[in-house]
Amino acid sequence: MLHRVDELSASEEELHAFFSALSERLKIIADYEARVARFEAPRFNLFDGTYIGSPENKITEIIRDLLDPKGSHGQGEIFLRRFLKRVGFERAVNADIAKARVKTQHFTQEGRPIDLTIRIGKYILGLENKIGAREQKFQVADYIKEISSSQKDDYFFVFLSRHKDRDPETCDPAEWKRLKQQHRACSLSYSELADWLSCCSTLSRSNRVRVLLCDMAEWAGKIEGERVSDSLTEKTVSDFIIQHKEYVQASLAVCNASGSLKRALVQQFARAVEDRALNELEAKWGSDWSFVARLSESGIVKDAGILLQKSSWQESCRIGIETWSDRFIFGVKWPQAPVEAQRQLRDALNEKITRCKEASEIWPWCPYVPDFQGLEVHRNWQDCKTLEILHGERSADIIEHFSGLIIAVAEVVVPLLDENAQRANKG
């Protein structure tokens, strides 16, 4: 029988029966996967957060090496040739691409870095890689202006991002459309990049390079968040429900409640972190604290965070935890902070906590939350594995870990920010 989504319901008895019957099968699968993992390591991937992860600069450097005919992969120009065809810059394929110069951080005349450029004689390609960071004002428009500045050059621009058919926000839509029609620009998603990587893996004659390409293709295919999982656990659940029609309505009711369940789990965890952090902050620096963003009250699960500030600070200045590029970051969030204040904060935090390369105009200092005793807590608030870990046996330890990071930042920056606020008030 078919049911409308808003009519799906199940009694407590039906849900108990459903989960009881399913639990035994899941336990068997978990035991089996643990034995298989010792020999096959099916969940191991070089690009998961534990190893390389998804920082934009690192991923761009890997792409650069793969595109460089003289790259360490040793496969010559074959990867670059396939890439040029994939993005639609085919007129450059017939040039002497073996002499291509591929570099990262090509600075424009205004000092803005283009993530990656490829120069092949008169042909030049620019690429902007956007995994998680937001676009900056006029960013893509300025990059296109830079690579098209010489009338002698034939140029092409690639905007690489998580989502299919996403055009850049920092280029006039009519101009971007015109460039695409003239075959001078394209939008490329990570799932499309995965197709190119998979193609390269079949062309590679090196097994070592093939392993990296396969891992990167698998990771890139997942990052868009629109994949069909081949997890043995998920297949077991699906097969079980299909074989037991009496549990279909109960299982669909559970699916229908998944969004609310995720939100409730995140909010419960966040409330504990928020309460613990606030209690310690008030104990050390008084009650002059307020939440700018409170994850326990947020309906936006994936990108929300826990951000606090003192009333004496500038309105845009706060400390806390948020997600960025599908990983948790912590630190100081202060859009358009004075340059001298940014330098003071970075120097102090780099000395007292950890040296940090991740930063932006919005987050002057923001390292990724470190892994905690082998727990993979560097994903995002919607990730089921993350939720399982946050509410597992070590939940209390992780709450202490997260709140402790906020306190550690506060101990370094509160005196600096208080002093900055006093100077601003006197001025």
Secondary structure, DSSP 4 states (H G I P E B T S, - for coil): ----GGG----HHHHHHHHHHHHHHHHHHHHHHHHHHHHH-TT--TTSTTTT---HHHHHHHHHHHH-TTSTT--TTHHHHHHHHHHT-GGGTTS-GGG-EEEEEEE-TTSPEEEEEEEETTEEEEEEEESSSPPPTTHHHHHHHHHT--TT-EEEEEEEESSTTPPPSSS-HHHHHHHHHTTSEEEEEHHHHHHHHHHHHHH---HHHHHHHHHHHHHHHHHTS------HHHHHHHHHHHH-GGGHHHHHHHHHTHHHHHHHHHHHHHHHHHHHHHHHHHHHH-S-EEEEE-GGG-S-TTT--EEEEETTS-TT-EEEEEEETTEEEEEEE-TT--HHHHHHHHHHHHHHT-------SS-SB-PBPPPBTTB---S-TT-HHHHHHHTSTTHHHHHHHHHHHHHHHHHHHHHHHHHHHHHHHH-
